[in-house]
Amino acid sequence: LYDSAPKAQMNDIVKIDSSLAAMQFMLVAKAHGYDTNPIGGFESDQIADAFDIDAERYVPVLIVAVGKAKNPAHDSYRLPTETVTKYV
């Protein structure tokens, strides 16, 4: 499939697969006491030059910042599941 797939389809596959890998990386980092932040807004056309990678081979999808929080996060309120879901 990959050998005959058009570039647009391969970009979609790459974005899905790498996003799932990034999610797992972020969950593992959190389990080890690190905080992460996915960054999707960046100059993707400049990434290859900045990191000296092959722009024809690699597609930049996202950047993940990793570190330890200086201050605890603010509490957030989540609606109860029963309020936002309905099982039929």
N, CA, C and O atoms as CSV, one atom per row, in Angstrom:
chain,resi,resn,atom,element,x,y,z
A,1,LEU,N,N,0.833,-1.203,0.000
A,1,LEU,CA,C,0.000,0.000,0.000
A,1,LEU,C,C,0.868,1.253,0.000
A,1,LEU,O,O,0.612,2.194,-0.751
A,2,TYR,N,N,1.898,1.260,0.849
A,2,TYR,CA,C,2.697,2.480,0.979
A,2,TYR,C,C,3.452,2.815,-0.301
A,2,TYR,O,O,3.617,3.991,-0.625
A,3,ASP,N,N,3.910,1.808,-1.029
A,3,ASP,CA,C,4.657,2.059,-2.254
A,3,ASP,C,C,3.805,2.706,-3.339
A,3,ASP,O,O,4.304,3.488,-4.148
A,4,SER,N,N,2.513,2.374,-3.350
A,4,SER,CA,C,1.655,2.900,-4.412
A,4,SER,C,C,0.724,4.026,-3.950
A,4,SER,O,O,-0.032,4.566,-4.758
A,5,ALA,N,N,0.768,4.380,-2.689
A,5,ALA,CA,C,-0.137,5.412,-2.170
A,5,ALA,C,C,0.287,6.797,-2.665
A,5,ALA,O,O,1.478,7.104,-2.716
A,6,PRO,N,N,-0.691,7.629,-3.030
A,6,PRO,CA,C,-0.363,9.010,-3.406
A,6,PRO,C,C,0.190,9.777,-2.197
A,6,PRO,O,O,-0.061,9.409,-1.049
A,7,LYS,N,N,0.939,10.838,-2.470
A,7,LYS,CA,C,1.578,11.612,-1.397
A,7,LYS,C,C,0.564,12.138,-0.380
A,7,LYS,O,O,0.837,12.120,0.820
A,8,ALA,N,N,-0.596,12.603,-0.837
A,8,ALA,CA,C,-1.616,13.137,0.081
A,8,ALA,C,C,-2.098,12.052,1.044
A,8,ALA,O,O,-2.286,12.316,2.232
A,9,GLN,N,N,-2.297,10.844,0.541
A,9,GLN,CA,C,-2.727,9.749,1.409
A,9,GLN,C,C,-1.629,9.381,2.398
A,9,GLN,O,O,-1.913,9.118,3.567
A,10,MET,N,N,-0.387,9.359,1.947
A,10,MET,CA,C,0.731,9.056,2.843
A,10,MET,C,C,0.850,10.119,3.931
A,10,MET,O,O,1.147,9.795,5.081
A,11,ASN,N,N,0.620,11.393,3.577
A,11,ASN,CA,C,0.650,12.455,4.590
A,11,ASN,C,C,-0.419,12.219,5.650
A,11,ASN,O,O,-0.167,12.410,6.840
A,12,ASP,N,N,-1.604,11.805,5.228
A,12,ASP,CA,C,-2.671,11.508,6.189
A,12,ASP,C,C,-2.274,10.354,7.108
A,12,ASP,O,O,-2.466,10.428,8.322
A,13,ILE,N,N,-1.725,9.298,6.533
A,13,ILE,CA,C,-1.306,8.136,7.325
A,13,ILE,C,C,-0.224,8.539,8.323
A,13,ILE,O,O,-0.274,8.158,9.492
A,14,VAL,N,N,0.746,9.306,7.855
A,14,VAL,CA,C,1.847,9.748,8.713
A,14,VAL,C,C,1.322,10.598,9.864
A,14,VAL,O,O,1.762,10.440,11.003
A,15,LYS,N,N,0.397,11.487,9.578
A,15,LYS,CA,C,-0.123,12.374,10.621
A,15,LYS,C,C,-0.908,11.598,11.673
A,15,LYS,O,O,-0.801,11.888,12.864
A,16,ILE,N,N,-1.683,10.630,11.251
A,16,ILE,CA,C,-2.437,9.821,12.218
A,16,ILE,C,C,-1.488,8.985,13.069
A,16,ILE,O,O,-1.581,8.991,14.297
A,17,ASP,N,N,-0.579,8.269,12.419
A,17,ASP,CA,C,0.336,7.394,13.151
A,17,ASP,C,C,1.240,8.170,14.106
A,17,ASP,O,O,1.435,7.765,15.251
A,18,SER,N,N,1.787,9.282,13.631
A,18,SER,CA,C,2.689,10.038,14.495
A,18,SER,C,C,1.942,10.733,15.629
A,18,SER,O,O,2.503,10.914,16.710
A,19,SER,N,N,0.705,11.122,15.408
A,19,SER,CA,C,-0.089,11.715,16.495
A,19,SER,C,C,-0.375,10.686,17.584
A,19,SER,O,O,-0.330,11.006,18.772
A,20,LEU,N,N,-0.668,9.456,17.181
A,20,LEU,CA,C,-0.888,8.398,18.168
A,20,LEU,C,C,0.394,8.096,18.935
A,20,LEU,O,O,0.358,7.882,20.147
A,21,ALA,N,N,1.521,8.079,18.239
A,21,ALA,CA,C,2.807,7.847,18.908
A,21,ALA,C,C,3.109,8.985,19.883
A,21,ALA,O,O,3.591,8.745,20.990
A,22,ALA,N,N,2.828,10.215,19.474
A,22,ALA,CA,C,3.054,11.368,20.348
A,22,ALA,C,C,2.173,11.287,21.586
A,22,ALA,O,O,2.619,11.608,22.687
A,23,MET,N,N,0.919,10.857,21.413
A,23,MET,CA,C,0.013,10.716,22.554
A,23,MET,C,C,0.583,9.715,23.567
A,23,MET,O,O,0.575,9.969,24.772
A,24,GLN,N,N,1.070,8.590,23.072
A,24,GLN,CA,C,1.639,7.578,23.967
A,24,GLN,C,C,2.885,8.110,24.661
A,24,GLN,O,O,3.083,7.877,25.854
A,25,PHE,N,N,3.723,8.823,23.919
A,25,PHE,CA,C,4.910,9.438,24.508
A,25,PHE,C,C,4.519,10.387,25.637
A,25,PHE,O,O,5.140,10.387,26.701
A,26,MET,N,N,3.482,11.199,25.398
A,26,MET,CA,C,3.038,12.163,26.401
A,26,MET,C,C,2.481,11.461,27.640
A,26,MET,O,O,2.706,11.917,28.762
A,27,LEU,N,N,1.759,10.361,27.447
A,27,LEU,CA,C,1.232,9.606,28.586
A,27,LEU,C,C,2.354,8.971,29.399
A,27,LEU,O,O,2.297,8.960,30.628
A,28,VAL,N,N,3.366,8.446,28.729
A,28,VAL,CA,C,4.510,7.854,29.427
A,28,VAL,C,C,5.282,8.934,30.180
A,28,VAL,O,O,5.690,8.725,31.322
A,29,ALA,N,N,5.480,10.081,29.545
A,29,ALA,CA,C,6.169,11.187,30.209
A,29,ALA,C,C,5.428,11.594,31.479
A,29,ALA,O,O,6.050,11.811,32.518
A,30,LYS,N,N,4.105,11.699,31.400
A,30,LYS,CA,C,3.294,12.072,32.569
A,30,LYS,C,C,3.424,11.023,33.676
A,30,LYS,O,O,3.507,11.368,34.855
A,31,ALA,N,N,3.442,9.745,33.294
A,31,ALA,CA,C,3.587,8.671,34.276
A,31,ALA,C,C,4.941,8.744,34.983
A,31,ALA,O,O,5.088,8.233,36.093
A,32,HIS,N,N,5.922,9.371,34.352
A,32,HIS,CA,C,7.250,9.515,34.946
A,32,HIS,C,C,7.460,10.894,35.566
A,32,HIS,O,O,8.585,11.274,35.891
A,33,GLY,N,N,6.364,11.642,35.728
A,33,GLY,CA,C,6.432,12.917,36.426
A,33,GLY,C,C,6.757,14.131,35.577
A,33,GLY,O,O,7.065,15.193,36.118
A,34,TYR,N,N,6.697,13.998,34.261
A,34,TYR,CA,C,6.973,15.129,33.387
A,34,TYR,C,C,5.677,15.686,32.816
A,34,TYR,O,O,4.683,14.974,32.678
A,35,ASP,N,N,5.708,16.956,32.491
A,35,ASP,CA,C,4.580,17.602,31.840
A,35,ASP,C,C,4.923,17.779,30.364
A,35,ASP,O,O,6.089,17.953,30.010
A,36,THR,N,N,3.911,17.736,29.507
A,36,THR,CA,C,4.127,17.895,28.076
A,36,THR,C,C,3.132,18.881,27.499
A,36,THR,O,O,2.082,19.151,28.082
A,37,ASN,N,N,3.486,19.406,26.346
A,37,ASN,CA,C,2.596,20.309,25.640
A,37,ASN,C,C,2.773,20.093,24.143
A,37,ASN,O,O,3.843,20.375,23.603
A,38,PRO,N,N,1.730,19.591,23.458
A,38,PRO,CA,C,1.856,19.430,22.012
A,38,PRO,C,C,1.709,20.787,21.319
A,38,PRO,O,O,0.835,21.582,21.664
A,39,ILE,N,N,2.565,21.033,20.356
A,39,ILE,CA,C,2.549,22.303,19.641
A,39,ILE,C,C,2.324,22.010,18.158
A,39,ILE,O,O,3.161,21.382,17.509
A,40,GLY,N,N,1.210,22.460,17.639
A,40,GLY,CA,C,0.897,22.234,16.236
A,40,GLY,C,C,1.126,23.459,15.378
A,40,GLY,O,O,1.214,23.352,14.155
A,41,GLY,N,N,1.223,24.616,16.000
A,41,GLY,CA,C,1.410,25.857,15.252
A,41,GLY,C,C,2.881,26.223,15.155
A,41,GLY,O,O,3.432,26.864,16.049
A,42,PHE,N,N,3.502,25.815,14.077
A,42,PHE,CA,C,4.913,26.138,13.854
A,42,PHE,C,C,5.151,26.223,12.347
A,42,PHE,O,O,4.308,25.801,11.557
A,43,GLU,N,N,6.281,26.759,11.960
A,43,GLU,CA,C,6.614,26.914,10.549
A,43,GLU,C,C,7.135,25.583,10.016
A,43,GLU,O,O,8.341,25.336,10.014
A,44,SER,N,N,6.220,24.729,9.566
A,44,SER,CA,C,6.606,23.389,9.141
A,44,SER,C,C,7.583,23.409,7.965
A,44,SER,O,O,8.368,22.476,7.791
A,45,ASP,N,N,7.535,24.462,7.165
A,45,ASP,CA,C,8.450,24.538,6.025
A,45,ASP,C,C,9.888,24.834,6.448
A,45,ASP,O,O,10.805,24.683,5.641
A,46,GLN,N,N,10.103,25.250,7.693
A,46,GLN,CA,C,11.443,25.588,8.175
A,46,GLN,C,C,12.049,24.509,9.085
A,46,GLN,O,O,13.228,24.577,9.431
A,47,ILE,N,N,11.248,23.528,9.464
A,47,ILE,CA,C,11.718,22.495,10.394
A,47,ILE,C,C,12.867,21.679,9.813
A,47,ILE,O,O,13.848,21.420,10.509
A,48,ALA,N,N,12.763,21.276,8.566
A,48,ALA,CA,C,13.807,20.445,7.955
A,48,ALA,C,C,15.161,21.144,8.008
A,48,ALA,O,O,16.166,20.524,8.353
A,49,ASP,N,N,15.191,22.425,7.672
A,49,ASP,CA,C,16.452,23.168,7.729
A,49,ASP,C,C,16.954,23.327,9.158
A,49,ASP,O,O,18.147,23.181,9.422
A,50,ALA,N,N,16.044,23.625,10.077
A,50,ALA,CA,C,16.438,23.855,11.466
A,50,ALA,C,C,17.056,22.607,12.102
A,50,ALA,O,O,17.968,22.711,12.924
A,51,PHE,N,N,16.556,21.423,11.719
A,51,PHE,CA,C,17.055,20.181,12.312
A,51,PHE,C,C,17.893,19.354,11.339
A,51,PHE,O,O,18.274,18.222,11.638
A,52,ASP,N,N,18.172,19.926,10.183
A,52,ASP,CA,C,19.000,19.271,9.165
A,52,ASP,C,C,18.479,17.875,8.829
A,52,ASP,O,O,19.209,16.888,8.902
A,53,ILE,N,N,17.185,17.817,8.455
A,53,ILE,CA,C,16.572,16.548,8.062
A,53,ILE,C,C,16.082,16.630,6.620
A,53,ILE,O,O,15.919,17.721,6.074
A,54,ASP,N,N,15.853,15.498,6.023
A,54,ASP,CA,C,15.420,15.402,4.633
A,54,ASP,C,C,13.940,15.789,4.512
A,54,ASP,O,O,13.063,15.049,4.957
A,55,ALA,N,N,13.674,16.939,3.915
A,55,ALA,CA,C,12.300,17.446,3.797
A,55,ALA,C,C,11.451,16.608,2.848
A,55,ALA,O,O,10.224,16.635,2.939
A,56,GLU,N,N,12.071,15.875,1.953
A,56,GLU,CA,C,11.320,15.009,1.048
A,56,GLU,C,C,10.892,13.710,1.728
A,56,GLU,O,O,9.892,13.102,1.348
A,57,ARG,N,N,11.642,13.301,2.716
A,57,ARG,CA,C,11.362,12.028,3.392
A,57,ARG,C,C,10.485,12.187,4.629
A,57,ARG,O,O,9.657,11.322,4.914
A,58,TYR,N,N,10.656,13.277,5.363
A,58,TYR,CA,C,9.965,13.461,6.640
A,58,TYR,C,C,8.926,14.564,6.563
A,58,TYR,O,O,9.127,15.581,5.899
A,59,VAL,N,N,7.807,14.348,7.254
A,59,VAL,CA,C,6.720,15.331,7.312
A,59,VAL,C,C,6.582,15.794,8.763
A,59,VAL,O,O,6.239,14.991,9.631
A,60,PRO,N,N,6.841,17.070,9.038
A,60,PRO,CA,C,6.674,17.546,10.418
A,60,PRO,C,C,5.195,17.567,10.794
A,60,PRO,O,O,4.368,18.104,10.058
A,61,VAL,N,N,4.873,16.985,11.931
A,61,VAL,CA,C,3.482,16.888,12.361
A,61,VAL,C,C,3.233,17.757,13.588
A,61,VAL,O,O,2.303,18.563,13.599
A,62,LEU,N,N,4.051,17.601,14.613
A,62,LEU,CA,C,3.911,18.411,15.811
A,62,LEU,C,C,5.201,18.414,16.586
A,62,LEU,O,O,6.079,17.578,16.371
A,63,ILE,N,N,5.307,19.357,17.483
A,63,ILE,CA,C,6.436,19.456,18.395
A,63,ILE,C,C,5.887,19.173,19.783
A,63,ILE,O,O,4.800,19.639,20.126
A,64,VAL,N,N,6.624,18.414,20.584
A,64,VAL,CA,C,6.195,18.138,21.952
A,64,VAL,C,C,7.220,18.737,22.910
A,64,VAL,O,O,8.377,18.317,22.945
A,65,ALA,N,N,6.779,19.719,23.680
A,65,ALA,CA,C,7.620,20.294,24.720
A,65,ALA,C,C,7.502,19.402,25.961
A,65,ALA,O,O,6.404,18.980,26.322
A,66,VAL,N,N,8.631,19.120,26.606
A,66,VAL,CA,C,8.659,18.241,27.771
A,66,VAL,C,C,9.429,18.940,28.884
A,66,VAL,O,O,10.477,19.539,28.640
A,67,GLY,N,N,8.914,18.863,30.094
A,67,GLY,CA,C,9.619,19.459,31.223
A,67,GLY,C,C,8.859,19.243,32.514
A,67,GLY,O,O,7.912,18.459,32.575
A,68,LYS,N,N,9.283,19.939,33.523
A,68,LYS,CA,C,8.622,19.897,34.827
A,68,LYS,C,C,7.981,21.259,35.069
A,68,LYS,O,O,8.607,22.295,34.845
A,69,ALA,N,N,6.742,21.252,35.523
A,69,ALA,CA,C,6.027,22.503,35.763
A,69,ALA,C,C,6.663,23.274,36.905
A,69,ALA,O,O,7.048,22.698,37.922
A,70,LYS,N,N,6.769,24.576,36.727
A,70,LYS,CA,C,7.300,25.428,37.786
A,70,LYS,C,C,6.266,25.588,38.898
A,70,LYS,O,O,6.600,25.589,40.083
A,71,ASN,N,N,4.997,25.723,38.488
A,71,ASN,CA,C,3.890,25.892,39.431
A,71,ASN,C,C,2.824,24.852,39.114
A,71,ASN,O,O,2.714,24.407,37.972
A,72,PRO,N,N,2.033,24.458,40.124
A,72,PRO,CA,C,0.947,23.519,39.847
A,72,PRO,C,C,-0.082,24.138,38.898
A,72,PRO,O,O,-0.295,25.351,38.896
A,73,ALA,N,N,-0.701,23.297,38.108
A,73,ALA,CA,C,-1.718,23.766,37.166
A,73,ALA,C,C,-2.957,24.242,37.915
A,73,ALA,O,O,-3.220,23.823,39.043
A,74,HIS,N,N,-3.708,25.122,37.269
A,74,HIS,CA,C,-4.977,25.579,37.844
A,74,HIS,C,C,-5.985,24.440,37.754
A,74,HIS,O,O,-5.974,23.668,36.796
A,75,ASP,N,N,-6.852,24.340,38.751
A,75,ASP,CA,C,-7.920,23.351,38.691
A,75,ASP,C,C,-8.858,23.688,37.543
A,75,ASP,O,O,-9.073,24.857,37.225
A,76,SER,N,N,-9.409,22.660,36.929
A,76,SER,CA,C,-10.410,22.878,35.906
A,76,SER,C,C,-11.640,22.056,36.259
A,76,SER,O,O,-11.552,21.047,36.958
A,77,TYR,N,N,-12.762,22.494,35.773
A,77,TYR,CA,C,-14.010,21.822,36.080
A,77,TYR,C,C,-14.453,21.014,34.880
A,77,TYR,O,O,-14.498,21.528,33.763
A,78,ARG,N,N,-14.773,19.776,35.099
A,78,ARG,CA,C,-15.297,18.920,34.038
A,78,ARG,C,C,-16.741,18.579,34.375
A,78,ARG,O,O,-17.062,18.215,35.506
A,79,LEU,N,N,-17.600,18.702,33.381
A,79,LEU,CA,C,-18.992,18.325,33.592
A,79,LEU,C,C,-19.085,16.828,33.832
A,79,LEU,O,O,-18.308,16.061,33.264
A,80,PRO,N,N,-20.028,16.401,34.669
A,80,PRO,CA,C,-20.215,14.967,34.882
A,80,PRO,C,C,-20.622,14.282,33.577
A,80,PRO,O,O,-21.322,14.869,32.752
A,81,THR,N,N,-20.186,13.062,33.405
A,81,THR,CA,C,-20.474,12.298,32.189
A,81,THR,C,C,-21.974,12.259,31.915
A,81,THR,O,O,-22.395,12.373,30.764
A,82,GLU,N,N,-22.771,12.100,32.944
A,82,GLU,CA,C,-24.218,12.001,32.774
A,82,GLU,C,C,-24.819,13.271,32.168
A,82,GLU,O,O,-25.880,13.223,31.546
A,83,THR,N,N,-24.152,14.386,32.346
A,83,THR,CA,C,-24.657,15.665,31.841
A,83,THR,C,C,-24.426,15.819,30.344
A,83,THR,O,O,-25.219,16.458,29.653
A,84,VAL,N,N,-23.347,15.237,29.846
A,84,VAL,CA,C,-22.982,15.467,28.447
A,84,VAL,C,C,-23.135,14.255,27.529
A,84,VAL,O,O,-22.908,14.359,26.324
A,85,THR,N,N,-23.519,13.107,28.091
A,85,THR,CA,C,-23.715,11.916,27.267
A,85,THR,C,C,-25.093,11.318,27.485
A,85,THR,O,O,-25.703,11.478,28.542
A,86,LYS,N,N,-25.554,10.643,26.488
A,86,LYS,CA,C,-26.846,9.978,26.584
A,86,LYS,C,C,-26.725,8.622,25.906
A,86,LYS,O,O,-26.373,8.544,24.729
A,87,TYR,N,N,-27.012,7.564,26.635
A,87,TYR,CA,C,-26.951,6.214,26.095
A,87,TYR,C,C,-28.360,5.801,25.694
A,87,TYR,O,O,-29.297,5.915,26.485
A,88,VAL,N,N,-28.504,5.335,24.497
A,88,VAL,CA,C,-29.808,4.945,23.990
A,88,VAL,C,C,-29.893,3.450,23.818
A,88,VAL,O,O,-30.928,2.934,23.396
